[in-house]
Amino acid sequence: MLTMRLQRRAFVIGGLMGGGLLMLEPRRVAAALGTLPPWTPGTLDIHHIDTGVGNATFILGPDGTTILIDCGATRGGPPASTPLRPDSSRSAGEWVARYALRQARAADRTTLDYMIATHVHPDHVGSPKDDDPRASEGYILTGLSEVDARMPAGLVIDRGFPDYAPLPLIEAPFAANHLAWLNARVKAGRRVEHVAVGSAEQVEARRAGAFSLRFVGGNGRVWTGIGDQSRDLLPPRSSWTTEASPEENHMSIATVLSYGPFRYFAGGDLVADTHDGAVPWLDVETPIVRAAGRVDVASADHHGYFDACWPGFTRALDADAYVVQAWHATHPAMGSLQRMLDAWRGRTPRDVFVTRLDPAGRAVNDRFLRQVKSTEGHVIVRVGPDGRYRLYVTDSRDESDTITFAGDLRPSKLMKA
């Protein structure tokens, strides 16, 4: 009888399509639900996981397709960085794997179809320490490689594997470990691919046509908007100088996920800083978001840092909600936050959610915080088959998935049009 009641409750509150508890005021919804209802077939879930140590976004498609974009594992900790959540008893990779497996249980999934490494930095792929567990092949389990050990990925899509042209990986332990993991996958007959910028077919839904994911930027290229074609964003390597050279952030993979009329953008650590106009082409963010076009929800580039989320970012994407995956005192910069909020007099603020606001960042951004929807917790976007969606925030201090915020049900931009 208890099982039947739980199944009935999940059926009533699990979808977005028709009335019921999900049509109530946000506070009443949170009180009624208590915990996040499980995913149901036909619903798209996008989970921005608050570990406090880097980006990690788990996607559960309407057909049960599973995707993980990044899994950071910075190791600095306070005072400049936020502490690991739920706590330090497990690694970031283990916490993310547990979270993804818990959410995927409703779809009867225990593996990932796709894992996307937007670029090779510790807060996106992991940071090894010598005393961390090692795989039998010798590489250290951290971030993405640890998730892969606990929730195996069918295909890893990397920004530049295997040769990382035109920008080689820097010589650092985290980069060497990332490459060792990918090489071990290939040696074992497991798939790793270089991102195909422009493609909407490199990621395929388990059920044909269930949703689409297009790579609109990555590895120094941008989608042209025509078919699967792309073009270079960077000048020839021979023209690079000490001042005018791209860095790893410039190479970040950017995606647009579409489900019916709903659209979502994620761009890793894309940046727009041109050294005050001295090197215009270093702004890779603006041409990529222009290629992406208007979306409903967007993840903030580079955690909302001062060199990202510039005017072109908000102007091109025009998102109704932005999610800042923050972990450091500098996330987000005040100017970036103001821009995402559209917090100028006479304007209607947009929704902004921060996965974790460091105390120093809270002090710096105090003037805007009253307009921010949430400053800590997992941020979940749940989209129904008709394109209507709702944002939730759940408590990241434990694994209970307790709702702390439930937003209004809203139509996508294309529905409005």
N, C-alpha and C positions, 0 to 999 in steps of 0.2 A: 504493500500500500504506500509506504514512504517513497519508494522508487517511482511509483506512478505519479505521486504528487509532485516530486521534483521534476519529472519529465514534463508534466503539464505546465508547471511554472516556467520552465525553460522555453516551452513552446509559446506561452503567452508573451513573455518579455524578451525573447531572443531576437525578434526581427524588428525591422523598422517600417514595415509597410502599413500596418493597419491598426491605429488607435491603441487601446490598452494602456498599460502603464507608461509606455514610452511617449505618450502624447501629453503627459502631465507636466506641470511646472518643474524646472530642474531640481529644486530642493525636495519636492514631493517624490520625484523620480528616485533621487539618491536615497531618500528614506525608505521608499518602497523596495528598491532593489537590494540595497545593502552591499552586495558584491556584484562584480561585472557579470552579466549573463553570458553564458557560453555562446560561442560562434554557432550560427546555423547555416545550412546550405543556402546559397544565393546571397549571402552577406559578405562584403569585403571588410576585413579588419586590418588596420595599420597601427601597430604598437610601437611607440617611441619609448624604449625601455630606459628607465632612470637607474643607472648603476652609479652615477656620479663620477665615472672615470673615462667617459668617452661616448661616442655614438654607437647605437645599436637599434636597428629598426627591424621588427619582425612583421611580415605580411602574410596573412592567411586569406587566400583568394576565395571567391565565391564558389569555386569548384573544388576547394581543398588544396590548391597549389600553395606550397610553402616557400617563402623567400626570406633570407636574412641579408640586410644591407649593413655591413660593418659590425665589428664588435671590438670596441676600444678597451684598453686596459692600462691606462696611465698609472704610474706607481709613486707619484709625488706626495699626494695627500695634503692635509692642512699644513700651513695656514693658507697658501695660495690656491689650493685645489680642494675639492669637496671629498669627503670620505666615501668609501665604497658602501653601496647598499645592496641588499638589506643590511649586511654587516660584513666584517672582515673574516668571517669563519670559512668562507669559500672564495674562490677566485672570480673575477668578473666573467670569464668565459663559462664557468660552471653556473653562475647565477643566470646568465642569459640563456644558456641551454635549458635550464630548468624552467625558466619563464616560457620559452617558446614551446617546449614539450607540453607544458600545462595548458597553454592556449590551443595547441594543435590536437589535444586529446579529443575534442568534440568532433574533429574531422577524421579521427582514427588514424592520425599521422604520427610517425616517430622519426621521420627523416626530413631533410630539406631537399626540395627540388633544385633550388638555386641559392648560391651564396655570392654576394657581390662585394668585392673589396674596392671601395671607391678610389683609394690611394694608399700608399704605404707609409703611414705615420702611426705611432703607438696608440693614439686615442681613436684609431679606426681599425687597426688590425691586431694590436696586442703588443705587449712589452715584456720580453723574457728576462728572468733572473736565473742565475746558475742553479739555485736550489729548487726551481720549479720542476714539476713532473716532466718527464721526457717521453716521447713516443719511441717505439722500438727502432724507428729509423734514425733517431738521434736528435731531431729537432725538439725544441721546448714547446710544451702545450700552453698557449696563451692566446687570449682573444679568439680570433676566427679559427685558428688551428685547434684550440681546445673545444670550441663548439662542434667542429667537424668530427672530433673524436667521440662526442657524446650524442650528437644528432647529425649523422653523416649527410654530406651534401652530394647530390648527383652531379652538379656542375658548379665549378667556381669560375666566376667571371672577374678578371683582374684588369687593371688599367693598362698594363704593359708587358705582361709575361709573354714569352720568356726573355726577350732581349732588352725590353724597356727603352726602346728608341721612341722619340728622340732624346729623352731625358733619362739617363741611367739612375738606378737607385743609389742613394748615398751610402757610404761605408759606415754602417752602424749595426749593432747587434740585432735590433728589431727588424731591420731590412734583410739581413742575412738569414735570420730565422724564418721570416716570411717566405723567402725564396726557397729555403730548404724544405719547408712544408709543401710548397707547390711542386717542387721537383720530386718529392717523395710520392705525391699523389700520381703524378704522371708515370713514374716508375712502376707503381702498383696498378696501372691501367685505369686510373680514375681521371675524370675529365677536368681540364683547366683550359680556359679560352681567354684570349685577348679580347677586350671589348670591341664590338662592331658598332662604331658610332653611326647613327642613322637607322640602325636596324630596329624593327618592331617584331622580329622573329627569333632573335637569339634567346629570348625568354619566351617559352611557349606554355600556355595554360594547359593543365591536364585535360580539360575539356575544351576543344577547339572553339575559340571565339568567346570564352567566358570573360576575359578581360584582355587588355593589351598593355605592354610595357615597352616604351621606346627609349633607346639611348640617344639623348639629344646632345651630349657632349662627353668628352673624356680623352685623356692622353694627348691634349693639345689640338683636338679637332672639334668641330661643331656640325650638327645636322643642317643641311641646306634647306630643309622643308620640302624637298622633292624626293619621293620614294625613300630609298635607304641611303641616299648620297650624303657625303660629308665633305668638309673642306678643312684645310689647315688653319689654325688660329695663330700660329707662331711663325715668325720669319725664319729663314734658313739658319741652322745652327752656327754657320760660319760668321754670322753677323752678331751673335750674342757677345756681350761684354760683361765685365764684372758687375756693372750697375744694371744692365739690361739683360737679365737671364731669368728664365722661369724656374720655379721651385716645385717641389712635389705637390703642393696645394693646387697649383695651376693645372695639374694633370687630372684632377678629380673627375670621376664618372658622374654624369648627371642623367637623371631618368624622369620620364613622365609616365605615370601609371593612370590608365583610363579604365573606368568601369561604367558603361552606359554614358550618361552625360557628366559624370563626376571625373575630375582630374586632380592629380596630386603630383607635386614636384619635390625631388630631393637631389641636391647637388654637392654632397660631400663638403669639401673645404674650398670650393671655388672662391676666388678673390678678385677684387676690382681695383686695387691700389696701383696707380700709375706713377708713383713717386712725384705727386703733385703735377701731373701732366707731362713729365719729362719723357716717359716711356708709355705712350698710349696703348700699345698692344699687350701690355701686361694685364690689362683689364679683360680677363677671359669670362668673367661672370656675366657682363652685359650681353655680349652676343649669344651666349648660351641660353640665358633666360628669354631673350627675344625669340630664339628658335623654339623654346618651350611654349610660349604663349600663355594666355590667361588660365589660371587654375583655381580650384576651390580652396585647397589647403597646401601649404608649402613648409618644408623643413628649412630653417634658416641656414644659409651658407656659412661655413666656418664658425659655427656656434654664435653667430651674430657679432663676431669680433670686429674691430674698427676698420679692417681692410675689406670687409664683405658687406653684403646687404646694402649696397649703395643705391642711389636713386633709380638706376636702371632696373634693379632687382624688383623693387616693389611696383614700379611703373609697368613693367612687362608682365609680371605674374599676376598682379592685382588680386592676390589671394584674400579671401575673407577671414582666414585664420593662418597664423604662422606658429610653428613649433620650434623653439630654441633648445637644442640639445646641448646644455651647458654643463661645465664641470670645473670652471676656473673663475678666479676673481674678475677677470676681464671679459667674461661672458654674461650678457651681451654688452657691447659698447652702448653708451647713452644715445649717440646719434643713430645707431642701427635700430635700437629699440623704439625711439621716437618715430623713425621712418616706418617700421613695421606696424606700429600702432596707428599711424597717421594722426599723431597727437598734436595737431595744431588747432588753434582756436577756430571754431566754426565748422569743424569736420567731425564726422561720426567715426569714432575709433574702431579699428579692426580688432579682432580677437588675437591675443598673443598668449601662448603657454610656454613656460620655461620648465624644463624637466628638473633642474636643480639650481637655485640661485645661491651663490656663495655669500656669506655675510658681508664681505667687502663690496661685492656687486650689488647687494641690496642697498647699502649705504649710498653708493654712487648713483643708482637709478631710482632713488626714493621718490622723486617728483613724478615719475610715471607709473609707479607700482600700483596705484589705485585703479589703473585702467587695465592691468595685466590680470588675466583670468586665473592663473595658477602659477606658483613659483617653485613647486616641487611635486614629484610624482610621475608615474607612467602616464603618457598622453596617448589615448586611443581614439582613432577615427573609425567609426562604424558606418558603412555605406550600404543602403538597401538597393534592390534591383532597379528601382526607378530613379536612382541618383540622389535621393534625399539622404542626409547624413547627420550624425550627431557626434560631438566630441565628449569624451569622458576623461577624467583623471582618476587614477587609483593610487592608493597608498603604496609607496615603494619601501617602506620600513619593514615589511614582512611579505609573505607570499599569499596573503589572504585575498588579494584583488578587491579590497574594499574601496568602494566609490567615494571620492571626496568632492567631485564636481561632475555634474551632468548638464551639458548644454542643451540649447533648444534644437529641435529637429528643424533642419533647414534645407531648402532646395539648392541644387547645384546651379552654377551660372548658366549653363546651357538650358536647364529647365526654365529659368527665368526668361531667357531670351526667346 
